[in-house]
Amino acid sequence: MNHAYILNLSCPDRPGIVHAVSGFLLERGGNIEEAAQYNDHDTGLFFMRVQFACDQVAPEELRAQLRQFAEPFQMAWHLHATTEPMRTVIMVSKEGHCLNDLLFRWKSGLLPLHIAAIVSNHRDFYQLAASYNVPFHHIPVTAQAKAQAEARQYEIIEAEGAELVVLARYMQILSDELCRKLAGRAINIHHSFLPSFKGAKPYYQAHDRGVKLIGATAHYVTADLDEGPIIEQDVARVDHTHTVEDLTTVGRDTESQVLARAVKWHSEHRVLLNGHRTVVFR
């Protein structure tokens, strides 16, 4: 039985990288099933994603040989087995549209995830979690006890071995410390009005200004609030006939779709960090 892998890599650009990677895999009996590459002329970096099958070399031996191969290229790389769903923890507050959408897609086999736990600062969705047989952790967050709450959240994330944390409309600002701990493995979703219409009731503010576009942004979480590397965005047109409720409905639909795409691409190892930007091999 073939072992199937995804290899992600980045390194300083130079001639012959694709040839070298292909040759390395060929010499070990690897069969390339999908490949994509990108040369960033602004930074001089090369990015590549290769999905391949290989049954002639054991996984640990393959990793050891990759380490030796990558060194002269100054290559950062990650090797993932495609048969292993990405262990995920979802965090949510009182708006459940993104959570519900992700749970449905997961159970429908549309996302290569294992949703190990749901963490919330409210109790609203414990029954939804139970209907999907997912453990639900209610951790109240107050200004006085925020550090303790985050410590408990991180304890759950680590205990579940989560490779991905999804902030599915989790309406608490994470501390700089927790952002650093989750760097590169936490995805947030929010409306794309920012930096306009900050704070409470953004759709009321947007309606008052007569906006013509509703949008959403999914990005990696960083200590800079809502400024992490962007994974996916989308917009929907609206007009003067839309009420605040209409705008909110359109916004929620857009948020759910954008977050689902970002989560899918991340869990399929299609997103590579490129400084404060991303390379997404769709």
PyMOL commands that set and color helices and strands:
alter all, ss='L'
color gray80, all
select helices_A, chain A and resi 17-27+59-73+97-107+126-131+146-159+176-181+202-209+244-267
alter helices_A, ss='H'
color red, helices_A
select strands_A, chain A and resi 3-12+31-40+45-54+76-81+86-92+113-120+136-138+164-167+186-191+213-220+230-237+271-274+277-280
alter strands_A, ss='S'
color yellow, strands_A
deselect
rebuild
show_as cartoon
